[in-house]
Amino acid sequence: MADLPRHPFLQGLSKHRGAPPTVVVIFGASGDLTARKLIPAVYNLSVDGLLPADFFLVGYGRKVIADEEFRTLAKEAVKEFSRRELSEAAWARIAACTSYVAGGYDEPAAYTRLAQRIAELEKNLGREVQTLFYISTPPSVFAPILQNLGAAGLAGKYLGQAHHAKVIIEKPFGHDLASAVELNNTIRSVFAEHQVYRIDHYLGKETVQDLLVQRFANAIFEPLWNRNFIASVQITVAEEVGVGTRGGYYEQSGCLRDMIQNHAMQLVALTAMEPPGSYDAEAIRDEKVKVLKAIQPLNPAAGGDVARAQYAAGMIGGKPVPGYLEEAGIAPESGTETYAAIRLAINNWRWQGVPFYVRSGKRMARRVSEIAINFKRAPGTLFAESGGFNLAANTLSFQIQPDEGLSLILNTKIPGLETRTQPVKMSFRYATTFGSNTPEAYERLVLDAMIGDGTLFIRGDEAETSWKLYTPVLEAWAAAGRDGLDSYVAGSWGPATGDALLARNGQVWRQP
Ligand code: BG6
């Protein structure tokens, strides 16, 4: 099927990871995520020969459009957003199995029409197919969709058999602990946990998955991976972009909900968890939940464990950009944070006394996501800074994006007749070793859900554990309004209060 050279990452994959016959139903089919990520993901999976031979795509949305129009929109989406150029032949294969059902999210009759469409596909094929419902709508309609799928008999289809109904739920998964619990209850009233795939697209990133491989496929890290050798861990998820056209959404969300509670906490969990007993979804997710539960409650007071700020006007890439309050759709006195920094203390044998610092922000100096493990310094018996040596703490950093890779800072002798030292960086770059056309996170996630591998998805208890940690902070911030909200210049590395969080422990943020 592949008519383009196959990426080395994918060689051999289809042989081992075949998905059963599947119909993917996308709710929110005319939305932005569908065009930018989901349709291109399906296209690229097809080009790579990873879709099952019997594959169908059904768009579902409120907009009344004909099948042909949906196919045209989908094709445009591939042209604009796919990592590969559109090949007419490859597209024709997807187009032939793509259709659309128009309906309200709260309209039972529309779900009957959807059930009929699926039944027709099965009849023509002469066999049952599994259904994968992808809920990519605003969160306000998650519950009606779930309930209507249940009422139409679509959720429990073939339950207990290998090929059953599955559901992928997009973010945001709740906006605090109570809403996450409520959403989990709605889901569980209709689907069993093993049918549910809660998305966090960070888990689909190659480098995030590589973290597990680096930690557990190499013997040299594990003996050092603890409080005896590690001084602190710094996680940065910085973006150059501002809120753009998403002001309405962002005002209700803010950085803590949008980036930290979900994406950054996944990085924390994978860095800090104990080695799982097996490379299996439940074993890995059990360890993630365990370590999240060991995190101490946060002190949201000034001088405590958190900092928050909003970007003011500044420069990005040499061009002036407005401050958050001047962006479209933002309230003039908005208290929404566009930057948050957190100090986490993990109270277990491995990590007690090792601070985990996490920061994220929009309109920061550079788009970069990294996990930096700062090791304790060598005893200065032979070489010490006080003796005039240029030394740094060893730092292992996982560059999640861009320029994906891994680097280690080591102290080295400068060649010459005198003994002088200098820290140097040893680097591995994905693009240099493997080429740069890496599959996108959504390709991996859609494929895994079709196959039934939940490793890279969030389990219900995991989502609730993270919300439990952050809900008191969100409540304290909501009560304080703009009091205690710092600001930073767009294009900088964030506010003074973010730096102060580390300074209290005599540390500084690493310049990624
Ligand atoms: C999304 C957030 O989940 O992640 C966005 O809603 C953010 O605000 C995006 O820009 C960042 O994702 P990535 O993959 O570009 O790091």
Boltz pocket constraint, residues with backbone or C-beta under 6 A from the ligand:
constraints:
  - pocket:
      binder: B
      contacts: [[A, 171], [A, 239], [A, 258], [A, 259]]
      max_distance: 6.0
